[in-house]
Amino acid sequence: MIQEMVNGSIAVLTQPSVQTFERHERDNLMWALIYAVIASVINGVINAITIPFRTSNIRAELEQEGVSGTILDVITAQSSNPALFILSGVLGTIIGSLVIWGVIYLLGRAFGGTGSFGELAWNVSLFSSPLAVAQTIAAVIPWIGGLISLILTVYGVYLTYLAIQSGMNLPARKALYVAIILLIISVILTCFTVGLTITSLLLSGGFAP
């Protein structure tokens, strides 16, 4: 099954189209989750290997932003714990994947989609899992890593649009509406998370006056 998913990933990443997704589509939620978890473990290993080389840079950046020494010690200690990276990544992947797939599925159904949850999850996992690993690798590349990550993100949005058409059996226009709404929700949640983090640091004295 893993080989089948890898073949499907290669196909949809190199020949992106609704027809390609249709050819490799399966109704299998369990293996979609397993595939996402495998990608998460790979990301955890990559982070565990590379974080010692980046910890000093992280500390320097946080010090420049005025983060207190106590907060710095907690952050760097957590970022240097390989087990924490992998465990939190796996749990976050399982919960996050189910939530994201669920939101897409509900939006798709609201627009008249008839596909199954398992088909949608499989389609999204085919590209999101390898792209997640690619973005983790891009994050450790100096200078151009940010640009690569941005390109991968944009490509992922496009593939999501195609996967929605295939997995939910929606026409292009309705799939586009779902993709746009999903993007808006993602931006709002990201802004909320960043704002909440900054507020928490301010209230806890994490930023020096």
N, C-alpha and C positions, 0 to 999 in steps of 0.2 A: 504493500500500500504506500509506503514511503517513497518508493521508486516511482510509483504512479503520480504522486503529488509533486515530486521533483520534476518529472517530465512535464506535468501540467504547468508548473511555475515557469520553466524555461520557455514553454510555448506562449503563455500569456504575456510574459515580459518582453519577449523578442518579436512576437507577432500579435500585438494588442488589437483585438477586435471582439465584437459580440460573438461572432461565429467561433472564434478560438475558445472563448469561455464555454460556449455551448458544447463543443467537442469534448472538453475535459471536465465537464460538470458532473458531480456526484452528489447524492443526498446522504451525507455522512457527517453529522455534527461532531461525533467523537474524534474522528481522525482530523477534522479541521482544528479542534482544540489541541490535539497532540502535536500537530505540525507547528502551531503557534507556540506551544510550550518548548518544543525543541529549539526554535529560533530564540526564545527567551533565555534558555540555558546557554546557548552559544554566545549571546550578548553578555551574559553574566561572566562567562569565562574570559571574553575579550576585555571587559572592564576590569576584571580581577588582575589580568596581566598588565594592562596599561596604566591603571590608576596610580601605582607607585611613582611613575614618571610624571604624572600630572598633578599629584597632590601639592607639590610645592607651588605650582602655578596657580592652583585653586586657592591656596592660602594667600598668596600675594594679591590675587584679584579681590578676594574678600576683604583683606586688610585695607586695600585702596578704597573700598566701598564703605569702610568704617564699621565693619562687623566686629563685635567684641571678641576678646580672646576665648571666652567660655564657649560661645557659639561656634567659633572656629574649631576648637578642640573636638566638639561633638560631631561637627560635619566631617572633619578629616578622619576621625576615628571610624565613623560609619562608612565613609567612602573607601577605607582601607580594609574593610572586612569582606573577603570574597564570598563567604557563606551568606552574608546579608544581601549582597548584590543578587546572587542566584535565587535565593528563597523569595525575596521581595519581588524579584522580576517574574518568577513563575506565578506567584499568587496574583500579582498585578495583571499579568497577561491573561490568566483565566477569567478573572472578574471583568477586566477591561474589555476583553474580546466579546464576552457574552453581552455586556452592556451595549457596546458599539453595534454589534450584529443585531441585537434586539431593537435598537433605535432605528437602524436602517430598515429592518423587516417591518416594523410598525408603520414607518413612513411609507414604505412601498405598498403595504396593504391599504393604507389610507388613500393612495392614488390608484387603487384598483389592481395592484399586483397579485398574481396567483401562485408565485413560486413558494417553495417550502423553506423553512428556516435552515434546514440542513444544507440545501443547495446554495443558499446565499452565503452561509458561513464558509462552506468549502471554497466557493469562488473567491471570496475576499481573502481567505487565508492563503490561497495560491500565490498572491502577489505581496500581501502585507507582511508575511513572515520573512521572505528573503529581503524585502526592502528595509525591514526593521534591522536586520543584520548589516545590510549595506550602510545604513545611516549610523550605526554604532561604529563601524570601521571609519566612515567619513569623519566622525567626531574627533578622531585622534590624528587626522591628517592636518598638519599645520598649513596656514595660509588659505588653502582652497577648500578645506573641509566644510566650512560653512556654506560655500556656494554649491558644493556637491550635494549637501544635505537639502538645500532649498530645491534643487532640481529634482531630487528623489521625491520630495514632498509633493511637488506639482505633478510629477508623473503618477504618484500614488492617487491623487485626486482624480486624474483622468481614468485610471484603471478602476477606481471605485465606481465611476459613472458607467463604465462598460459592464462591470460585474453586476450592478443593479439591474441593468437591462436584461441580462441573462438570467441571474438568480431569481428575480422577481417577475420575469416575463412582462416587462414594461416597455412601452414605446420610448424612443429617444427623448422626446420632450418631457414626458413625465419623470423619466429617470433623471433628467437634468434638474428638474425641480427638487427631487429628493436629494440629489448631490449638493445643491446650493443650500438647502435648509440644513443639511448635515454639516456643511462647512461653517455656516453661521453659528450653529450650536457649538461647534468645536472652538471657534474663535471666542465666543462668550465664555465658555468654560475655562479656556486658557487664561483669559483676562481675569476672571474671577479667582482662579487658583493663584496667579501671580499677585493679585491684590491682597488676597488672604494671607499669603506668605509674608509679604512686606509688612502688613498690618501686625501680624504675629511677632515679627522681629522688632518692630517699633514698640509694641506694648511690653515685650520682654526685655527691652533695653539692648537688643541685638545690634543696633546701630549706635555708634558713638555720637554724642551731641556735637 
